[in-house]
């Protein structure tokens, strides 16, 4: 084992001279140890040196290395907690470095569950892939990755690129994947899980691999609804062929975000795995389109630095919205633009960061970025805009870009004042509301919607005829929702005829808004509300259950019996049932305890963090802060998901203000394993 003393190398200028070193390929043969949660493997990198340099670095966080070979000769190296550095054996021109490594990643690669429920998945966005795979944190270093993984043969092992071989061994399988074109390291992906698989082909014959958990196999169609339509639309609209050989998608548990656009392979949260009813409440369509759009905007062309990140997120948001327009129609498209504009207008009153700021918010990068693109298209026309985007992608494909690169392509196809646009839309935090509205004011939806909005201050008796005419016509649901908002404070008997007409429309979203507008259900609407128990919406069913239970006290037991077997999406109906059961039977220890016990069970490790969080919130509202709740909060504060950690910390810090809770935590500490005990100490001693 040969090392060069660290104090010796500190005398060198240690910055990676990326302009003189160009890594071409990274080939890795990797084995994952699920029991030790470790990664080990052999890596071969091919790179070109343009001019003589002193050091070469590969990012590698907290990894160990035995030997490093450059051009087949063992060389001296240094491995610190961030990088592998080798300082000899390199020549001008083509070079090869080979080494073996081992890592126990603390982030970027996550191990969830065990046995048949085991899932291992990566999330590398930012500079995180180097926690489990020696690679390159700099997005400008684009490399062709060819990865092989050996793992238990009963699992799927999925990564970037085309699967070229499966080598079956006694108890394991080696999966070998190949890429033909380069990408940034943050886009490297790995998922290991047990799945059901389907393959569809795009119109251009690109294979689209779709995966889903075995217990959710009946949700394939509803989860991946419109996937082929989205793919075909984006490829045609963008005007540049899908730039990779394959596309795959797989849901995972406890994912940190909605989805991640790894090259050729989108990983997304299993919270978007839905059945046909749940699809109407929350679906994967937008995330699906957004992550697919990134295969061009972000993966094919990548922003050189964070200040230009809107070139990825703004484009993906805009093209996802265009894809949704293809699926859901023009009214949906214009309504989404309006909602985004209202958000941006309100946010700009407090947020002083522009799109091109390093501190730009997600809202700014995604939604203002999308609006900026729509404004350009509205000003220069769709054909010129499409031509500019196509030229931009072709010119910079497999490379990196900055904002002026894109604006130059707009300038090449039009006489649009890109400098003025840049100042107003990209360098200013102000949202140009008037200009935005001028771009959509002529759409049918906006004309219809604004006509209803203009009735807002009109006395009810003077707009009854207008409402009657509106309800008789076929509109997109936000039009009807606006009518309902304006009816909210009108006495029931005065608006009764409109209520029945609106229910009769049988539109899920309209009925949802209408039901929410009632705190108490008029007796003659009882049947209408009860029919919502079979609506194609779990949210509608939940609203109806709460409203009916609240109003008709004599029927509370009936409603609890009816909802006994309900689950819903993300357990929303199960929670509603248990909460109402606990309240209804507050004087019946057996019934109440059974409800509380079931809620307590849902706070434990067998459920995902969002369900656990909701169960804890419900128990706190029921004034049932049991030891199980406290222990679950402590466990969640150690969770991999930052949202769960924040919730747990904030909640514990609030609860611990009670001396009684503090004492119970002290007692719980003595009964817990060391990790939980130490964590309790952390909160008690803050």
Secondary structure as a PSIPRED ss2 file (coil, helix, strand):
# PSIPRED VFORMAT (PSIPRED V4.0)

   1 X C   1.000  0.000  0.000
   2 X C   1.000  0.000  0.000
   3 X E   0.000  0.000  1.000
   4 X C   1.000  0.000  0.000
   5 X C   1.000  0.000  0.000
   6 X H   0.000  1.000  0.000
   7 X H   0.000  1.000  0.000
   8 X H   0.000  1.000  0.000
   9 X H   0.000  1.000  0.000
  10 X C   1.000  0.000  0.000
  11 X C   1.000  0.000  0.000
  12 X C   1.000  0.000  0.000
  13 X C   1.000  0.000  0.000
  14 X C   1.000  0.000  0.000
  15 X C   1.000  0.000  0.000
  16 X C   1.000  0.000  0.000
  17 X C   1.000  0.000  0.000
  18 X C   1.000  0.000  0.000
  19 X C   1.000  0.000  0.000
  20 X C   1.000  0.000  0.000
  21 X E   0.000  0.000  1.000
  22 X E   0.000  0.000  1.000
  23 X E   0.000  0.000  1.000
  24 X E   0.000  0.000  1.000
  25 X E   0.000  0.000  1.000
  26 X E   0.000  0.000  1.000
  27 X E   0.000  0.000  1.000
  28 X E   0.000  0.000  1.000
  29 X E   0.000  0.000  1.000
  30 X E   0.000  0.000  1.000
  31 X E   0.000  0.000  1.000
  32 X E   0.000  0.000  1.000
  33 X E   0.000  0.000  1.000
  34 X C   1.000  0.000  0.000
  35 X C   1.000  0.000  0.000
  36 X C   1.000  0.000  0.000
  37 X C   1.000  0.000  0.000
  38 X E   0.000  0.000  1.000
  39 X E   0.000  0.000  1.000
  40 X E   0.000  0.000  1.000
  41 X E   0.000  0.000  1.000
  42 X E   0.000  0.000  1.000
  43 X E   0.000  0.000  1.000
  44 X E   0.000  0.000  1.000
  45 X E   0.000  0.000  1.000
  46 X E   0.000  0.000  1.000
  47 X E   0.000  0.000  1.000
  48 X E   0.000  0.000  1.000
  49 X E   0.000  0.000  1.000
  50 X C   1.000  0.000  0.000
  51 X C   1.000  0.000  0.000
  52 X C   1.000  0.000  0.000
  53 X C   1.000  0.000  0.000
  54 X C   1.000  0.000  0.000
  55 X C   1.000  0.000  0.000
  56 X E   0.000  0.000  1.000
  57 X E   0.000  0.000  1.000
  58 X E   0.000  0.000  1.000
  59 X E   0.000  0.000  1.000
  60 X C   1.000  0.000  0.000
  61 X C   1.000  0.000  0.000
  62 X C   1.000  0.000  0.000
  63 X E   0.000  0.000  1.000
  64 X E   0.000  0.000  1.000
  65 X E   0.000  0.000  1.000
  66 X E   0.000  0.000  1.000
  67 X E   0.000  0.000  1.000
  68 X E   0.000  0.000  1.000
  69 X E   0.000  0.000  1.000
  70 X E   0.000  0.000  1.000
  71 X C   1.000  0.000  0.000
  72 X C   1.000  0.000  0.000
  73 X E   0.000  0.000  1.000
  74 X E   0.000  0.000  1.000
  75 X E   0.000  0.000  1.000
  76 X C   1.000  0.000  0.000
  77 X E   0.000  0.000  1.000
  78 X E   0.000  0.000  1.000
  79 X E   0.000  0.000  1.000
  80 X C   1.000  0.000  0.000
  81 X C   1.000  0.000  0.000
  82 X C   1.000  0.000  0.000
  83 X E   0.000  0.000  1.000
  84 X E   0.000  0.000  1.000
  85 X E   0.000  0.000  1.000
  86 X E   0.000  0.000  1.000
  87 X C   1.000  0.000  0.000
  88 X C   1.000  0.000  0.000
  89 X C   1.000  0.000  0.000
  90 X C   1.000  0.000  0.000
  91 X C   1.000  0.000  0.000
  92 X C   1.000  0.000  0.000
  93 X E   0.000  0.000  1.000
  94 X E   0.000  0.000  1.000
  95 X E   0.000  0.000  1.000
  96 X E   0.000  0.000  1.000
  97 X E   0.000  0.000  1.000
  98 X E   0.000  0.000  1.000
  99 X E   0.000  0.000  1.000
 100 X E   0.000  0.000  1.000
 101 X E   0.000  0.000  1.000
 102 X E   0.000  0.000  1.000
 103 X E   0.000  0.000  1.000
 104 X C   1.000  0.000  0.000
 105 X C   1.000  0.000  0.000
 106 X C   1.000  0.000  0.000
 107 X C   1.000  0.000  0.000
 108 X C   1.000  0.000  0.000
 109 X E   0.000  0.000  1.000
 110 X E   0.000  0.000  1.000
 111 X E   0.000  0.000  1.000
 112 X E   0.000  0.000  1.000
 113 X C   1.000  0.000  0.000
 114 X C   1.000  0.000  0.000
 115 X H   0.000  1.000  0.000
 116 X H   0.000  1.000  0.000
 117 X H   0.000  1.000  0.000
 118 X C   1.000  0.000  0.000
 119 X E   0.000  0.000  1.000
 120 X E   0.000  0.000  1.000
 121 X E   0.000  0.000  1.000
 122 X E   0.000  0.000  1.000
 123 X C   1.000  0.000  0.000
 124 X C   1.000  0.000  0.000
 125 X C   1.000  0.000  0.000
 126 X C   1.000  0.000  0.000
 127 X C   1.000  0.000  0.000
 128 X C   1.000  0.000  0.000
 129 X H   0.000  1.000  0.000
 130 X H   0.000  1.000  0.000
 131 X H   0.000  1.000  0.000
 132 X C   1.000  0.000  0.000
 133 X C   1.000  0.000  0.000
 134 X C   1.000  0.000  0.000
 135 X E   0.000  0.000  1.000
 136 X C   1.000  0.000  0.000
 137 X C   1.000  0.000  0.000
 138 X C   1.000  0.000  0.000
 139 X C   1.000  0.000  0.000
 140 X C   1.000  0.000  0.000
 141 X C   1.000  0.000  0.000
 142 X C   1.000  0.000  0.000
 143 X E   0.000  0.000  1.000
 144 X E   0.000  0.000  1.000
 145 X E   0.000  0.000  1.000
 146 X E   0.000  0.000  1.000
 147 X E   0.000  0.000  1.000
 148 X E   0.000  0.000  1.000
 149 X E   0.000  0.000  1.000
 150 X E   0.000  0.000  1.000
 151 X E   0.000  0.000  1.000
 152 X E   0.000  0.000  1.000
 153 X C   1.000  0.000  0.000
 154 X C   1.000  0.000  0.000
 155 X C   1.000  0.000  0.000
 156 X E   0.000  0.000  1.000
 157 X E   0.000  0.000  1.000
 158 X E   0.000  0.000  1.000
 159 X E   0.000  0.000  1.000
 160 X C   1.000  0.000  0.000
 161 X C   1.000  0.000  0.000
 162 X E   0.000  0.000  1.000
 163 X E   0.000  0.000  1.000
 164 X E   0.000  0.000  1.000
 165 X E   0.000  0.000  1.000
 166 X E   0.000  0.000  1.000
 167 X E   0.000  0.000  1.000
 168 X E   0.000  0.000  1.000
 169 X C   1.000  0.000  0.000
 170 X C   1.000  0.000  0.000
 171 X C   1.000  0.000  0.000
 172 X E   0.000  0.000  1.000
 173 X E   0.000  0.000  1.000
 174 X E   0.000  0.000  1.000
 175 X E   0.000  0.000  1.000
 176 X E   0.000  0.000  1.000
 177 X E   0.000  0.000  1.000
 178 X E   0.000  0.000  1.000
 179 X C   1.000  0.000  0.000
 180 X C   1.000  0.000  0.000
 181 X C   1.000  0.000  0.000
 182 X C   1.000  0.000  0.000
 183 X E   0.000  0.000  1.000
 184 X C   1.000  0.000  0.000
 185 X H   0.000  1.000  0.000
 186 X H   0.000  1.000  0.000
 187 X H   0.000  1.000  0.000
 188 X C   1.000  0.000  0.000
 189 X C   1.000  0.000  0.000
 190 X E   0.000  0.000  1.000
 191 X E   0.000  0.000  1.000
 192 X E   0.000  0.000  1.000
 193 X E   0.000  0.000  1.000
 194 X C   1.000  0.000  0.000
 195 X E   0.000  0.000  1.000
 196 X E   0.000  0.000  1.000
 197 X E   0.000  0.000  1.000
 198 X E   0.000  0.000  1.000
 199 X E   0.000  0.000  1.000
 200 X E   0.000  0.000  1.000
 201 X E   0.000  0.000  1.000
 202 X C   1.000  0.000  0.000
 203 X C   1.000  0.000  0.000
 204 X C   1.000  0.000  0.000
 205 X C   1.000  0.000  0.000
 206 X C   1.000  0.000  0.000
 207 X E   0.000  0.000  1.000
 208 X E   0.000  0.000  1.000
 209 X E   0.000  0.000  1.000
 210 X E   0.000  0.000  1.000
 211 X E   0.000  0.000  1.000
 212 X E   0.000  0.000  1.000
 213 X E   0.000  0.000  1.000
 214 X H   0.000  1.000  0.000
 215 X H   0.000  1.000  0.000
 216 X H   0.000  1.000  0.000
 217 X H   0.000  1.000  0.000
 218 X H   0.000  1.000  0.000
 219 X H   0.000  1.000  0.000
 220 X H   0.000  1.000  0.000
 221 X H   0.000  1.000  0.000
 222 X H   0.000  1.000  0.000
 223 X H   0.000  1.000  0.000
 224 X C   1.000  0.000  0.000
 225 X C   1.000  0.000  0.000
 226 X C   1.000  0.000  0.000
 227 X H   0.000  1.000  0.000
 228 X H   0.000  1.000  0.000
 229 X H   0.000  1.000  0.000
 230 X H   0.000  1.000  0.000
 231 X H   0.000  1.000  0.000
 232 X H   0.000  1.000  0.000
 233 X H   0.000  1.000  0.000
 234 X H   0.000  1.000  0.000
 235 X H   0.000  1.000  0.000
 236 X H   0.000  1.000  0.000
 237 X H   0.000  1.000  0.000
 238 X H   0.000  1.000  0.000
 239 X C   1.000  0.000  0.000
 240 X C   1.000  0.000  0.000
 241 X C   1.000  0.000  0.000
 242 X C   1.000  0.000  0.000
 243 X C   1.000  0.000  0.000
 244 X C   1.000  0.000  0.000
 245 X C   1.000  0.000  0.000
 246 X E   0.000  0.000  1.000
 247 X E   0.000  0.000  1.000
 248 X E   0.000  0.000  1.000
 249 X E   0.000  0.000  1.000
 250 X E   0.000  0.000  1.000
 251 X E   0.000  0.000  1.000
 252 X E   0.000  0.000  1.000
 253 X C   1.000  0.000  0.000
 254 X C   1.000  0.000  0.000
 255 X C   1.000  0.000  0.000
 256 X C   1.000  0.000  0.000
 257 X C   1.000  0.000  0.000
 258 X C   1.000  0.000  0.000
 259 X E   0.000  0.000  1.000
 260 X E   0.000  0.000  1.000
 261 X C   1.000  0.000  0.000
 262 X C   1.000  0.000  0.000
 263 X C   1.000  0.000  0.000
 264 X C   1.000  0.000  0.000
 265 X E   0.000  0.000  1.000
 266 X E   0.000  0.000  1.000
 267 X E   0.000  0.000  1.000
 268 X E   0.000  0.000  1.000
 269 X E   0.000  0.000  1.000
 270 X H   0.000  1.000  0.000
 271 X H   0.000  1.000  0.000
 272 X H   0.000  1.000  0.000
 273 X C   1.000  0.000  0.000
 274 X C   1.000  0.000  0.000
 275 X C   1.000  0.000  0.000
 276 X C   1.000  0.000  0.000
 277 X C   1.000  0.000  0.000
 278 X H   0.000  1.000  0.000
 279 X H   0.000  1.000  0.000
 280 X H   0.000  1.000  0.000
 281 X C   1.000  0.000  0.000
 282 X C   1.000  0.000  0.000
 283 X C   1.000  0.000  0.000
 284 X C   1.000  0.000  0.000
 285 X H   0.000  1.000  0.000
 286 X H   0.000  1.000  0.000
 287 X H   0.000  1.000  0.000
 288 X H   0.000  1.000  0.000
 289 X H   0.000  1.000  0.000
 290 X H   0.000  1.000  0.000
 291 X H   0.000  1.000  0.000
 292 X H   0.000  1.000  0.000
 293 X H   0.000  1.000  0.000
 294 X C   1.000  0.000  0.000
 295 X C   1.000  0.000  0.000
 296 X C   1.000  0.000  0.000
 297 X E   0.000  0.000  1.000
 298 X C   1.000  0.000  0.000
 299 X C   1.000  0.000  0.000
 300 X C   1.000  0.000  0.000
 301 X E   0.000  0.000  1.000
 302 X E   0.000  0.000  1.000
 303 X E   0.000  0.000  1.000
 304 X C   1.000  0.000  0.000
 305 X C   1.000  0.000  0.000
 306 X H   0.000  1.000  0.000
 307 X H   0.000  1.000  0.000
 308 X H   0.000  1.000  0.000
 309 X C   1.000  0.000  0.000
 310 X H   0.000  1.000  0.000
 311 X H   0.000  1.000  0.000
 312 X H   0.000  1.000  0.000
 313 X H   0.000  1.000  0.000
 314 X H   0.000  1.000  0.000
 315 X H   0.000  1.000  0.000
 316 X H   0.000  1.000  0.000
 317 X H   0.000  1.000  0.000
 318 X H   0.000  1.000  0.000
 319 X H   0.000  1.000  0.000
 320 X H   0.000  1.000  0.000
 321 X H   0.000  1.000  0.000
 322 X H   0.000  1.000  0.000
 323 X H   0.000  1.000  0.000
 324 X H   0.000  1.000  0.000
 325 X H   0.000  1.000  0.000
 326 X H   0.000  1.000  0.000
 327 X H   0.000  1.000  0.000
 328 X H   0.000  1.000  0.000
 329 X C   1.000  0.000  0.000
 330 X H   0.000  1.000  0.000
 331 X H   0.000  1.000  0.000
 332 X H   0.000  1.000  0.000
 333 X H   0.000  1.000  0.000
 334 X H   0.000  1.000  0.000
 335 X H   0.000  1.000  0.000
 336 X H   0.000  1.000  0.000
 337 X H   0.000  1.000  0.000
 338 X H   0.000  1.000  0.000
 339 X H   0.000  1.000  0.000
 340 X H   0.000  1.000  0.000
 341 X H   0.000  1.000  0.000
 342 X H   0.000  1.000  0.000
 343 X H   0.000  1.000  0.000
 344 X H   0.000  1.000  0.000
 345 X H   0.000  1.000  0.000
 346 X H   0.000  1.000  0.000
 347 X H   0.000  1.000  0.000
 348 X C   1.000  0.000  0.000
 349 X C   1.000  0.000  0.000
 350 X C   1.000  0.000  0.000
 351 X C   1.000  0.000  0.000
 352 X C   1.000  0.000  0.000
 353 X C   1.000  0.000  0.000
 354 X C   1.000  0.000  0.000
 355 X C   1.000  0.000  0.000
 356 X C   1.000  0.000  0.000
 357 X C   1.000  0.000  0.000
 358 X C   1.000  0.000  0.000
 359 X C   1.000  0.000  0.000
 360 X C   1.000  0.000  0.000
 361 X C   1.000  0.000  0.000
 362 X H   0.000  1.000  0.000
 363 X H   0.000  1.000  0.000
 364 X H   0.000  1.000  0.000
 365 X H   0.000  1.000  0.000
 366 X H   0.000  1.000  0.000
 367 X H   0.000  1.000  0.000
 368 X H   0.000  1.000  0.000
 369 X H   0.000  1.000  0.000
 370 X H   0.000  1.000  0.000
 371 X H   0.000  1.000  0.000
 372 X H   0.000  1.000  0.000
 373 X H   0.000  1.000  0.000
 374 X H   0.000  1.000  0.000
 375 X H   0.000  1.000  0.000
 376 X H   0.000  1.000  0.000
 377 X H   0.000  1.000  0.000
 378 X H   0.000  1.000  0.000
 379 X H   0.000  1.000  0.000
 380 X H   0.000  1.000  0.000
 381 X C   1.000  0.000  0.000
 382 X H   0.000  1.000  0.000
 383 X H   0.000  1.000  0.000
 384 X H   0.000  1.000  0.000
 385 X H   0.000  1.000  0.000
 386 X H   0.000  1.000  0.000
 387 X H   0.000  1.000  0.000
 388 X H   0.000  1.000  0.000
 389 X H   0.000  1.000  0.000
 390 X H   0.000  1.000  0.000
 391 X H   0.000  1.000  0.000
 392 X H   0.000  1.000  0.000
 393 X H   0.000  1.000  0.000
 394 X H   0.000  1.000  0.000
 395 X H   0.000  1.000  0.000
 396 X H   0.000  1.000  0.000
 397 X C   1.000  0.000  0.000
 398 X C   1.000  0.000  0.000
 399 X E   0.000  0.000  1.000
 400 X E   0.000  0.000  1.000
 401 X E   0.000  0.000  1.000
 402 X C   1.000  0.000  0.000
 403 X H   0.000  1.000  0.000
 404 X H   0.000  1.000  0.000
 405 X H   0.000  1.000  0.000
 406 X H   0.000  1.000  0.000
 407 X H   0.000  1.000  0.000
 408 X H   0.000  1.000  0.000
 409 X H   0.000  1.000  0.000
 410 X H   0.000  1.000  0.000
 411 X H   0.000  1.000  0.000
 412 X H   0.000  1.000  0.000
 413 X H   0.000  1.000  0.000
 414 X C   1.000  0.000  0.000
 415 X C   1.000  0.000  0.000
 416 X C   1.000  0.000  0.000
 417 X C   1.000  0.000  0.000
 418 X H   0.000  1.000  0.000
 419 X H   0.000  1.000  0.000
 420 X H   0.000  1.000  0.000
 421 X H   0.000  1.000  0.000
 422 X H   0.000  1.000  0.000
 423 X H   0.000  1.000  0.000
 424 X H   0.000  1.000  0.000
 425 X H   0.000  1.000  0.000
 426 X H   0.000  1.000  0.000
 427 X C   1.000  0.000  0.000
 428 X C   1.000  0.000  0.000
 429 X C   1.000  0.000  0.000
 430 X C   1.000  0.000  0.000
 431 X C   1.000  0.000  0.000
 432 X C   1.000  0.000  0.000
 433 X H   0.000  1.000  0.000
 434 X H   0.000  1.000  0.000
 435 X H   0.000  1.000  0.000
 436 X H   0.000  1.000  0.000
 437 X H   0.000  1.000  0.000
 438 X H   0.000  1.000  0.000
 439 X H   0.000  1.000  0.000
 440 X H   0.000  1.000  0.000
 441 X C   1.000  0.000  0.000
 442 X C   1.000  0.000  0.000
 443 X C   1.000  0.000  0.000
 444 X H   0.000  1.000  0.000
 445 X H   0.000  1.000  0.000
 446 X H   0.000  1.000  0.000
 447 X H   0.000  1.000  0.000
 448 X H   0.000  1.000  0.000
 449 X H   0.000  1.000  0.000
 450 X H   0.000  1.000  0.000
 451 X H   0.000  1.000  0.000
 452 X H   0.000  1.000  0.000
 453 X H   0.000  1.000  0.000
 454 X C   1.000  0.000  0.000
 455 X C   1.000  0.000  0.000
 456 X C   1.000  0.000  0.000
 457 X C   1.000  0.000  0.000
 458 X C   1.000  0.000  0.000
 459 X C   1.000  0.000  0.000
 460 X H   0.000  1.000  0.000
 461 X H   0.000  1.000  0.000
 462 X H   0.000  1.000  0.000
 463 X H   0.000  1.000  0.000
 464 X H   0.000  1.000  0.000
 465 X H   0.000  1.000  0.000
 466 X H   0.000  1.000  0.000
 467 X H   0.000  1.000  0.000
 468 X H   0.000  1.000  0.000
 469 X H   0.000  1.000  0.000
 470 X H   0.000  1.000  0.000
 471 X H   0.000  1.000  0.000
 472 X H   0.000  1.000  0.000
 473 X C   1.000  0.000  0.000
 474 X C   1.000  0.000  0.000
 475 X C   1.000  0.000  0.000
 476 X C   1.000  0.000  0.000
 477 X H   0.000  1.000  0.000
 478 X H   0.000  1.000  0.000
 479 X H   0.000  1.000  0.000
 480 X H   0.000  1.000  0.000
 481 X H   0.000  1.000  0.000
 482 X H   0.000  1.000  0.000
 483 X H   0.000  1.000  0.000
 484 X H   0.000  1.000  0.000
 485 X H   0.000  1.000  0.000
 486 X H   0.000  1.000  0.000
 487 X H   0.000  1.000  0.000
 488 X C   1.000  0.000  0.000
 489 X C   1.000  0.000  0.000
 490 X C   1.000  0.000  0.000
 491 X C   1.000  0.000  0.000
 492 X H   0.000  1.000  0.000
 493 X H   0.000  1.000  0.000
 494 X H   0.000  1.000  0.000
 495 X H   0.000  1.000  0.000
 496 X H   0.000  1.000  0.000
 497 X H   0.000  1.000  0.000
 498 X H   0.000  1.000  0.000
 499 X H   0.000  1.000  0.000
 500 X H   0.000  1.000  0.000
 501 X H   0.000  1.000  0.000
 502 X H   0.000  1.000  0.000
 503 X H   0.000  1.000  0.000
 504 X H   0.000  1.000  0.000
 505 X C   1.000  0.000  0.000
 506 X C   1.000  0.000  0.000
 507 X C   1.000  0.000  0.000
 508 X H   0.000  1.000  0.000
 509 X H   0.000  1.000  0.000
 510 X H   0.000  1.000  0.000
 511 X H   0.000  1.000  0.000
 512 X H   0.000  1.000  0.000
 513 X H   0.000  1.000  0.000
 514 X H   0.000  1.000  0.000
 515 X H   0.000  1.000  0.000
 516 X H   0.000  1.000  0.000
 517 X C   1.000  0.000  0.000
 518 X C   1.000  0.000  0.000
 519 X C   1.000  0.000  0.000
 520 X C   1.000  0.000  0.000
 521 X C   1.000  0.000  0.000
 522 X C   1.000  0.000  0.000
 523 X H   0.000  1.000  0.000
 524 X H   0.000  1.000  0.000
 525 X H   0.000  1.000  0.000
 526 X H   0.000  1.000  0.000
 527 X H   0.000  1.000  0.000
 528 X H   0.000  1.000  0.000
 529 X H   0.000  1.000  0.000
 530 X H   0.000  1.000  0.000
 531 X H   0.000  1.000  0.000
 532 X H   0.000  1.000  0.000
 533 X H   0.000  1.000  0.000
 534 X H   0.000  1.000  0.000
 535 X C   1.000  0.000  0.000
 536 X C   1.000  0.000  0.000
 537 X C   1.000  0.000  0.000
 538 X H   0.000  1.000  0.000
 539 X H   0.000  1.000  0.000
 540 X H   0.000  1.000  0.000
 541 X H   0.000  1.000  0.000
 542 X H   0.000  1.000  0.000
 543 X H   0.000  1.000  0.000
 544 X H   0.000  1.000  0.000
 545 X H   0.000  1.000  0.000
 546 X H   0.000  1.000  0.000
 547 X H   0.000  1.000  0.000
 548 X H   0.000  1.000  0.000
 549 X H   0.000  1.000  0.000
 550 X H   0.000  1.000  0.000
 551 X H   0.000  1.000  0.000
 552 X C   1.000  0.000  0.000
 553 X H   0.000  1.000  0.000
 554 X H   0.000  1.000  0.000
 555 X H   0.000  1.000  0.000
 556 X H   0.000  1.000  0.000
 557 X H   0.000  1.000  0.000
 558 X H   0.000  1.000  0.000
 559 X H   0.000  1.000  0.000
 560 X H   0.000  1.000  0.000
 561 X H   0.000  1.000  0.000
 562 X H   0.000  1.000  0.000
 563 X C   1.000  0.000  0.000
 564 X C   1.000  0.000  0.000
 565 X C   1.000  0.000  0.000
 566 X C   1.000  0.000  0.000
 567 X C   1.000  0.000  0.000
 568 X C   1.000  0.000  0.000
 569 X C   1.000  0.000  0.000
 570 X C   1.000  0.000  0.000
 571 X C   1.000  0.000  0.000
 572 X H   0.000  1.000  0.000
 573 X H   0.000  1.000  0.000
 574 X H   0.000  1.000  0.000
 575 X H   0.000  1.000  0.000
 576 X H   0.000  1.000  0.000
 577 X H   0.000  1.000  0.000
 578 X H   0.000  1.000  0.000
 579 X H   0.000  1.000  0.000
 580 X H   0.000  1.000  0.000
 581 X H   0.000  1.000  0.000
 582 X H   0.000  1.000  0.000
 583 X H   0.000  1.000  0.000
 584 X H   0.000  1.000  0.000
 585 X C   1.000  0.000  0.000
 586 X C   1.000  0.000  0.000
 587 X C   1.000  0.000  0.000
 588 X C   1.000  0.000  0.000
 589 X H   0.000  1.000  0.000
 590 X H   0.000  1.000  0.000
 591 X H   0.000  1.000  0.000
 592 X H   0.000  1.000  0.000
 593 X H   0.000  1.000  0.000
 594 X H   0.000  1.000  0.000
 595 X H   0.000  1.000  0.000
 596 X H   0.000  1.000  0.000
 597 X H   0.000  1.000  0.000
 598 X H   0.000  1.000  0.000
 599 X H   0.000  1.000  0.000
 600 X H   0.000  1.000  0.000
 601 X H   0.000  1.000  0.000
 602 X C   1.000  0.000  0.000
 603 X C   1.000  0.000  0.000
 604 X C   1.000  0.000  0.000
 605 X C   1.000  0.000  0.000
 606 X C   1.000  0.000  0.000
 607 X C   1.000  0.000  0.000
 608 X C   1.000  0.000  0.000
 609 X H   0.000  1.000  0.000
 610 X H   0.000  1.000  0.000
 611 X H   0.000  1.000  0.000
 612 X H   0.000  1.000  0.000
 613 X H   0.000  1.000  0.000
 614 X H   0.000  1.000  0.000
 615 X H   0.000  1.000  0.000
 616 X H   0.000  1.000  0.000
 617 X H   0.000  1.000  0.000
 618 X H   0.000  1.000  0.000
 619 X H   0.000  1.000  0.000
 620 X H   0.000  1.000  0.000
 621 X H   0.000  1.000  0.000
 622 X C   1.000  0.000  0.000
 623 X C   1.000  0.000  0.000
 624 X C   1.000  0.000  0.000
 625 X C   1.000  0.000  0.000
 626 X C   1.000  0.000  0.000
 627 X H   0.000  1.000  0.000
 628 X H   0.000  1.000  0.000
 629 X H   0.000  1.000  0.000
 630 X H   0.000  1.000  0.000
 631 X H   0.000  1.000  0.000
 632 X H   0.000  1.000  0.000
 633 X H   0.000  1.000  0.000
 634 X H   0.000  1.000  0.000
 635 X H   0.000  1.000  0.000
 636 X H   0.000  1.000  0.000
 637 X C   1.000  0.000  0.000
 638 X C   1.000  0.000  0.000
 639 X C   1.000  0.000  0.000
 640 X C   1.000  0.000  0.000
 641 X C   1.000  0.000  0.000
 642 X H   0.000  1.000  0.000
 643 X H   0.000  1.000  0.000
 644 X H   0.000  1.000  0.000
 645 X H   0.000  1.000  0.000
 646 X H   0.000  1.000  0.000
 647 X H   0.000  1.000  0.000
 648 X H   0.000  1.000  0.000
 649 X H   0.000  1.000  0.000
 650 X H   0.000  1.000  0.000
 651 X H   0.000  1.000  0.000
 652 X H   0.000  1.000  0.000
 653 X H   0.000  1.000  0.000
 654 X H   0.000  1.000  0.000
 655 X H   0.000  1.000  0.000
 656 X C   1.000  0.000  0.000
 657 X C   1.000  0.000  0.000
 658 X C   1.000  0.000  0.000
 659 X H   0.000  1.000  0.000
 660 X H   0.000  1.000  0.000
 661 X H   0.000  1.000  0.000
 662 X H   0.000  1.000  0.000
 663 X H   0.000  1.000  0.000
 664 X H   0.000  1.000  0.000
 665 X H   0.000  1.000  0.000
 666 X H   0.000  1.000  0.000
 667 X H   0.000  1.000  0.000
 668 X H   0.000  1.000  0.000
 669 X H   0.000  1.000  0.000
 670 X H   0.000  1.000  0.000
 671 X H   0.000  1.000  0.000
 672 X C   1.000  0.000  0.000
 673 X C   1.000  0.000  0.000
 674 X H   0.000  1.000  0.000
 675 X H   0.000  1.000  0.000
 676 X H   0.000  1.000  0.000
 677 X H   0.000  1.000  0.000
 678 X H   0.000  1.000  0.000
 679 X H   0.000  1.000  0.000
 680 X H   0.000  1.000  0.000
 681 X H   0.000  1.000  0.000
 682 X H   0.000  1.000  0.000
 683 X H   0.000  1.000  0.000
 684 X H   0.000  1.000  0.000
 685 X C   1.000  0.000  0.000
 686 X C   1.000  0.000  0.000
